[in-house]
């Protein structure tokens, strides 16, 4: 779990940057106290794919729990 929550809203460039930093540190993408807003499934998937596509080269597994999407094994 990340050490600190973020107030950056999902889908914003700020949140994507936070998520990228978390992946680079080997942390899960989400903290239970991260800022949230209602998501449509397609929007959530698009935001997560933006994070994946922005990484240079790494393999991972996705974990989907309810409305949460997480990368569970970054390289």
ChimeraX attribute file (.defattr): number of C-alpha atoms within 10 A of each C-alpha:
attribute: neighborCount
match mode: 1-to-1
recipient: residues
	/A:1	12
	/A:2	17
	/A:3	8
	/A:4	11
	/A:5	14
	/A:6	19
	/A:7	12
	/A:8	16
	/A:9	14
	/A:10	21
	/A:11	17
	/A:12	11
	/A:13	12
	/A:14	14
	/A:15	20
	/A:16	21
	/A:17	14
	/A:18	18
	/A:19	24
	/A:20	19
	/A:21	13
	/A:22	18
	/A:23	21
	/A:24	13
	/A:25	11
	/A:26	16
	/A:27	20
	/A:28	18
	/A:29	23
	/A:30	20
	/A:31	14
	/A:32	12
	/A:33	10
	/A:34	17
	/A:35	14
	/A:36	12
	/A:37	9
	/A:38	9
	/A:39	12
	/A:40	9
	/A:41	9
	/A:42	8
	/A:43	13
	/A:44	17
	/A:45	12
	/A:46	12
	/A:47	16
	/A:48	19
	/A:49	11
	/A:50	14
	/A:51	18
	/A:52	19
	/A:53	10
	/A:54	11
	/A:55	12
	/A:56	6
	/A:57	8
	/A:58	10
	/A:59	10
	/A:60	12
	/A:61	10
	/A:62	12
	/A:63	12
	/A:64	11
	/A:65	8
	/A:66	6
	/A:67	10
	/A:68	11
	/A:69	16
	/A:70	17
	/A:71	20
	/A:72	16
	/A:73	15
	/A:74	16
	/A:75	10
